[in-house]
């Protein structure tokens, strides 16, 4: 577990928490599988709606826990500046 991870808003984030890379035997494509549980913070989403999905609607996504139900829960602290 990492303490005090600093994330500046607007920067790209590296996907490293609870992800394992595996190759698909049938197609040779790489995919990622979750190996740990973690909390996803609440956030706003610009949801596509309407005919042809051309319009947008701002919706709130509630916080939730993501990952396999039997995996260890990984806690992270974030400081946003």
C-alpha positions in Angstrom: 0.0 0.0 0.0 1.3 3.4 -1.0 0.8 6.3 1.4 0.3 9.9 0.3 0.1 9.5 -3.4 0.1 12.9 -5.0 -2.1 13.4 -8.1 -2.4 16.7 -9.8 -5.7 17.3 -11.5 -5.5 17.1 -15.3 -2.5 14.8 -15.5 -2.6 11.4 -17.0 -2.6 8.6 -14.5 -0.7 5.3 -14.7 -3.0 2.2 -14.4 -1.1 0.1 -11.9 -3.4 -0.7 -8.9 -4.8 -4.2 -9.0 -4.3 -4.9 -12.7 -2.7 -7.9 -14.3 -2.0 -8.2 -18.0 -2.9 -11.4 -19.7 -2.9 -12.6 -23.3 -6.1 -14.0 -24.8 -5.4 -17.4 -26.3 -8.0 -17.2 -29.1 -7.1 -13.8 -30.6 -3.7 -12.9 -29.3 -5.0 -9.5 -28.0 -3.8 -8.3 -24.6 -6.4 -7.5 -21.9 -6.3 -6.5 -18.2 -7.9 -8.4 -15.4 -8.4 -7.0 -11.9 -6.5 -8.8 -9.1 -7.5 -6.6 -6.2 -10.5 -4.6 -5.0 -10.3 -0.8 -4.7 -12.7 2.1 -4.1 -13.7 4.3 -7.0 -14.4 7.9 -5.9 -17.6 9.6 -7.0 -17.2 11.6 -10.2 -19.1 13.4 -12.9 -19.6 11.8 -16.3 -20.5 13.5 -19.6 -23.1 10.9 -20.7 -24.0 10.5 -24.4 -27.8 10.6 -24.9 -30.4 11.1 -27.6 -30.7 10.1 -31.2 -27.3 9.1 -32.5 -25.9 9.8 -29.0 -25.0 13.3 -30.2 -26.3 15.1 -27.1 -24.6 15.1 -23.7 -25.9 15.1 -20.1 -23.9 15.6 -17.0 -24.5 12.8 -14.5 -23.1 11.9 -11.1 -21.5 8.5 -10.6 -21.7 7.4 -6.9 -18.6 6.0 -5.2 -18.3 2.2 -5.4 -15.9 -0.7 -4.8 -14.5 -2.3 -8.0 -12.8 -5.7 -8.4 -13.2 -9.4 -7.6 -15.4 -10.0 -4.5 -12.9 -12.3 -2.8 -9.8 -10.2 -3.5 -8.0 -8.0 -0.9 -9.2 -4.4 -0.7 -6.4 -1.9 -1.5 -6.6 1.4 0.3 -5.0 4.5 -1.2 -4.7 8.1 0.1 -5.0 10.9 -2.4 -4.0 14.6 -2.0 -5.4 16.8 -4.8 -3.9 20.3 -5.2 
